[in-house]
Amino acid sequence: MEEKKKKAASTTTHSPHTENKDTDSIRNIQSVRKLFLTGGKFTAKEVNLLCHTNDARKLISTLRNDEGWKIEDIRLSNGCKLYWLAEKGGSNE
């Protein structure tokens, strides 16, 4: 009986859609790039809504650290951070 449980658990933990995660991630980062290039100021919640993602803070971090974008932020009175592109950066510009 335990062998069946172990086997069932191991087959359910593997995601059959792993090849789509990279594509989704690329699309998400492209959407966030375009959004910041509009010159607007956005909270992470707004970025998530506009770019149809759940990883706004992670994607902003990627743009800052991996691509060299100068994304500024300020904490608002409600505790959220407001993000904007202070200076264009990265090699995709």
N, C-alpha and C positions, 0 to 999 in steps of 0.2 A: 504494500500500500504506500509506503514512504517513497519508493522509487517512482511511482506514478506522479506523486506530488512534486518531487524534485524535477522530473522531466517536464511536467506541465509548467512549472515556474520558470524553467530555463527557456522554454520556447516563447513564453509571453513577454519576457524582458527584452528580447531582441526586437528592435523596430524595423519593420520591412520598408520603411520610407527614409532610410538614412541618406540615400543619394539625393533626395529632395531638400535636405537640410542645408546643404551648401548652396544650392540654387536660391532657396528662400533667403538665406543670409546675404547673398550678393544683391538680391533685389531690395532687401530692407536697407542695406547700407547705401545703395544708389538712391533710394527714395529719400533718405535722411540728408544725403548730400544735396540733392535738388532743393529740398525744403530750406536748408540753411542758405543756399545760394540766392534765395529770393530776398534775403536781407531782413527777414522777420525775426521776431523774438518769440520763443516758444517754451512752454514747460514740458517736462518729460511726458506728462499725460497727453498734452496736445500733440506732441510728436508721435506718440503711440497711436492716437486716433487718426491723425492725418496720413500716417505711413502704414497703417494696418499692421502694427507690430506690437510686441509686448516687451521689447528690449531696448527702449530708447536710451537709457543711461549707458548700457553696454555699447551701443552703436556710437554714441557721442564719445565715449572713452576710446573706441577704436579710431575714430576720426582724429581725436587729439593725439593719441600716443603712437599709433601706427602710421598715420598719414600726415601728421604735422600740422593739422588745422588749428587755428587760433580761435577756439570756441570759448567765449567768456561766459560767466554765470554770476548771478547774484541771488541770494536767498530772499524770498518775499516774506511778508509778514505772516502769511498763512503756512509757512514752513516749506513751500515748494521752491524749487530753483527755476529761474528764468535763464534760458540759454540763447546765445546769438553768436553769429560769426563776426568776430572783430576784424579779422584780416584774412584774406584768402591765403590758403596754404595747400600743401600736398602737391603731388606730381600730376594729378589729373586735371589741373586747371589750365 
